[in-house]
Amino acid sequence: MQALDFMLAQQAPYPALVVDRLWNLVMHNAPAARLMRWLLGMPADAAIPRDGSVNVLKLMLDPNGMRPWLANWEDVAADLLQ
């Protein structure tokens, strides 16, 4: 976990996520949290769960998630589902 924390920190200022084999979010860096809060209309101090309760794949496909922000949603969805 310490090595992953280090790698995530090195990615700043770029957003970075760590997901498990089922696409559940288990770690993220601060820029990723800020981006997710902004895209999802969350308060700036809202916590982004790091316990696997957020599924990144579902979040990308959800009409109330990241989908409205993807100009080429059909292409992204096809790649994600594949």
C-alpha positions as CSV (number, residue, x, y, z in Angstrom):
1,M,0.0,0.0,0.0
2,Q,2.9,2.3,0.8
3,A,4.3,1.8,-2.7
4,L,1.0,2.5,-4.3
5,D,0.5,5.7,-2.2
6,F,4.0,6.8,-3.4
7,M,3.2,6.1,-7.1
8,L,-0.2,7.9,-6.8
9,A,1.6,10.9,-5.3
10,Q,4.1,11.0,-8.1
11,Q,1.3,11.3,-10.7
12,A,0.2,14.7,-9.4
13,P,-0.9,17.0,-10.9
14,Y,-2.5,14.3,-13.0
15,P,-5.4,12.2,-11.7
16,A,-4.7,8.6,-10.9
17,L,-6.8,5.7,-9.6
18,V,-6.1,2.2,-8.3
19,V,-8.9,-0.3,-9.0
20,D,-9.2,-3.9,-8.1
21,R,-9.9,-6.6,-10.7
22,L,-13.6,-5.8,-10.6
23,W,-13.0,-2.1,-11.2
24,N,-13.8,-1.1,-7.6
25,L,-12.0,2.0,-6.5
26,V,-9.5,1.3,-3.8
27,M,-7.1,4.2,-4.0
28,H,-6.8,7.6,-5.7
29,N,-4.6,10.7,-5.5
30,A,-5.8,14.2,-4.6
31,P,-6.1,15.4,-8.2
32,A,-8.4,12.4,-9.0
33,A,-10.6,13.2,-6.0
34,R,-10.9,16.9,-7.0
35,L,-11.8,15.9,-10.6
36,M,-14.4,13.4,-9.4
37,R,-16.0,15.9,-7.0
38,W,-16.1,18.5,-9.8
39,L,-17.6,16.2,-12.4
40,L,-20.1,14.7,-10.1
41,G,-21.2,18.0,-8.6
42,M,-20.0,17.0,-5.1
43,P,-19.0,19.4,-2.3
44,A,-15.3,20.2,-2.3
45,D,-14.9,18.6,1.1
46,A,-16.8,15.4,0.3
47,A,-14.9,12.2,0.8
48,I,-14.3,9.8,-2.1
49,P,-14.6,6.3,-0.7
50,R,-11.4,4.2,-0.8
51,D,-13.1,1.0,0.4
52,G,-14.1,-0.5,-2.9
53,S,-17.7,0.7,-2.7
54,V,-17.4,2.9,-5.8
55,N,-17.2,0.9,-9.1
56,V,-15.4,3.0,-11.7
57,L,-16.8,1.0,-14.6
58,K,-20.3,1.6,-13.4
59,L,-19.5,5.3,-12.7
60,M,-18.3,5.7,-16.3
61,L,-21.4,4.1,-17.8
62,D,-24.0,5.7,-15.4
63,P,-26.1,8.5,-17.0
64,N,-25.8,10.3,-13.6
65,G,-22.1,9.6,-13.3
66,M,-19.3,10.4,-15.8
67,R,-21.3,9.6,-18.9
68,P,-22.5,13.2,-19.5
69,W,-18.9,14.4,-19.6
70,L,-17.8,12.0,-22.3
71,A,-18.1,13.4,-25.9
72,N,-17.4,10.0,-27.4
73,W,-19.3,8.0,-24.9
74,E,-20.2,5.2,-27.3
75,D,-16.5,4.6,-28.1
76,V,-15.6,4.7,-24.4
77,A,-18.5,2.4,-23.4
78,A,-17.5,-0.2,-26.1
79,D,-13.9,-0.2,-24.9
80,L,-14.9,-0.5,-21.3
81,L,-17.3,-3.4,-21.9
82,Q,-14.8,-5.2,-24.0
